[in-house]
């Protein structure tokens, strides 16, 4: 039976269920991720679009078109970063919104845009 992951925004309006397996768990320090989240590095995991169901009273998150291929997702009530909804059939969710972000399958295995982080910021994907 596939793993079911749950989570939601700060106010609880946007909630989700994602049916695993989780794909491409990684961290990213690109400028867009930094601006979207307010953090120097964001931890992400991807799911096929049809594997994510929006279950909260707010329905699906609000979207802002951020590039030619993707839109950033956020809660219109509390402003929480939810992730990205790509034109390809992928939804990338930030790990901080998961009810159990420490699940082994969500652990990042790579880091994108390492060169965009401040030189003093160290990112490792080791335990």
N, C-alpha and C positions, 0 to 999 in steps of 0.2 A: 504494500500500500504506500503511495507517495506521501511524503512529508507535507504537512500543511503549516505554513508560517502565518502569523497574524501580527498586526500592529496598527498604529494610527498616529495621528497628530497630537499636539499638546492639548487641545480642547476636547478631543474625542469626536469631533464632527466627521472627520475623514478616517475611516477604518478600512482595513483590507484583509483578505485572505489570499495567500499565494501558494499554489500547489507546486511542490518541488518536482525535480531537483532544481536547486539554486544554480545559476550559471554565472561564470566570470566574476566571482567575488574579488574585488580589487579596491585599492585606494587611488585617489586622483588629486593632483595639486594644480590642475589647469586653472587659468584665470577665470573661466566661466564657472567652474565649481566653487572657487573661492568667493566670487561675488554672489552666487546663488545661495550659498550656505552661510557666509560670514566666517567660515573656518579656513585655515590654511590647507587642510587636507580633508577630503570627504571619503568615507567608506561606502561602497556601493555593492549591490548584487542585482543580477538581471534575471528576469523571468519572461517566458513567452507571453505576449499580450493576453492571449486567451486563458492563461493560467492565473491571472490576477482578477479578483472580484472585489469591487468596492462595496463594503457592507455597512458603513456608518450612516447616520441620519443625513449627512451632508452629500451623500452620493460620491461621485468622482471628484477628484481635486480640480481646482482651477488650473488652467494652462496658460503659459506665456511662451510664444514662439521665440526660441533662443538661437536657432541656426537653421540652415537649409534642411536639416534632417531630423530635428528634434524640438520638443517643447519642454520647458521646465514645469514641474507640477508643484503646487503648494496649496495649503488650506486657505480659502478666502476669508475664514473667520479669524483664526489666530496667526496666520502667516507662516506656519511651520513648513519647512522644506520637506517635500515628499519624495521627489526624485525627478526622473525624466521619462517622458513618453516619446519614444522614437517613431519615425515614420515606418521603419522596418518593424515587424511585429514584436517589439521588445518594450518592456517597462523596466526601467532601472530604479530600484528603491534604495534610499539611503539607510544604512544600518541602524542609525539612531532612532528610527521610528518603529523598529521591530519590538514586539513584546519581549522576545528573548534574543537580543542581538549577539549574545555570546555563543549561539549554536555553532558547533564545529563546522557545519556545511557553509556557514556564512563568513567564515574567517578569510580575510583577504589573502590572496596568493601572489599578487603582483601590485606594482605601483605605476601609475601613468603620470606623465608630465613632471617627473622628478625635477627637471631643470627650472620649473616655474615656482618652486618653493623657495622661501628665503634661505640663504646659505646656512644660517644657524639652525634651521628646522631639519631634524633627522627623522626619517621615516624608515621603519623596518617592518617586514612581514614575518619575522621570526617570533616564536613564543618567548 
